[in-house]
């Protein structure tokens, strides 16, 4: 069995991890559909990929909107073969000060939105007899950090969601897994560094050394190449029996 180019839909592809994974997978020859709630950001990523010789198309998508998800589904010329659920946001605050509308927004984007979009593409995957779903989780799918109650709750939920869907799709060649990295140096993480410094009353360098990298025996940020490589493996033929799993990329954090 050889690898082949796949039609891949990536959410949150306008920046950060989504854009990084998109650029790496484009270099491997895949046909990419890049979505983001900020359409211009998705366009920018797609244009970079096309200029580099890859195949990519941008779409506006709000995963918290049933109408937006349905509009995307109707616009597809062919069913999605691979879905990478990456869209994410963050808010750092102690629970007493955490606006509940913001708490709900995080869960809507990173858990309910994942279910909504996955539900939309599954019939097409069943029809073609093939599908790969990769959820971008987090070390916070497994452990907790103070002041991140909504994010940790949503990311923990992804693992449970993946396990259930693995059972529901076991009758066909569809898999679903959750990749759980520690910190990747993205604009979202840079904002977290500033937020954590404010909440803890320490410098940004201390946040990096004492909060982000200290729990990792390896002591380094995760790279885009690593994440894209893991995604590429999970959608490849040798991974067809890997489903419902949390693929932990944590530099040794959780083995201590």
C-alpha positions, 0 to 999 in steps of 0.5 A: 500500500502506498501513500497517496494525495488526499483531499484535506480540510483543515480548520483554523488554517489562517495562522499558527498550528493550522497554517504550519501543518497545511504548509507541510502537508502541501509539500507532501502533495496533498490537496488542501481546503483551508478554513478559518473564521478570518477568511483573509487569513485563510486566503493568505495561507493558501496563497503562500502554498500555491506560490510554493507550488502546492494545491490549496483553496481558502474557505470562510468557516465558523465552526460554531455556526450550523449554517456556516458548516452546512454552507461549506458542506454544500460547496464541496465538489467532492467529499473530504477524505481527511479532516484536521480539527485544529481551530482553537482559542484561549483565555487565561483567567481564574474561574471567579473572574472568567466571563461565562460567555468566553468560557462557553465560546472556548467550548463551542469552538474546540469541542462542540464545533469539532462535533458539528463539523465531524458530523457534517463530513462523516456521511461523505467519508462513509459514502467513499469508504474512507476517512481520516479525522485528526483532532489537534488536542493538547497536553491539556487533553491529559493534564491541567494548568491553573487559570485554563478551566475552559481550554482544559475542559474542551481539550479533555473532551476531545479524547472522549469524543474521539473514543466514541467516534472510533467505535461508531466508525469501526465498521468502515475505513475511518479513523479518528485520533487526537494529537496532544502536543505541549507548547508550539511557538505560535501567536496563540502561545505568545499571547498565553505567555503574556497572559500567564505573566500577568496572572502569575505576576512574573516575567515572560521569560520566567513563564517560558522557563518555569511554566511551559518548558520546566515540566518537559524533560526534553525542555524544547517547544514542539515544532510544526514539522513534528506535528505535520509528520504525525498527522501525515502518519495518521492519514497513511495506510500503516495507521489504518488500525490506529483509532480512538487514540491520544498521540502524546507529544510532550517531551516526557511531561506525562511519564514523570 
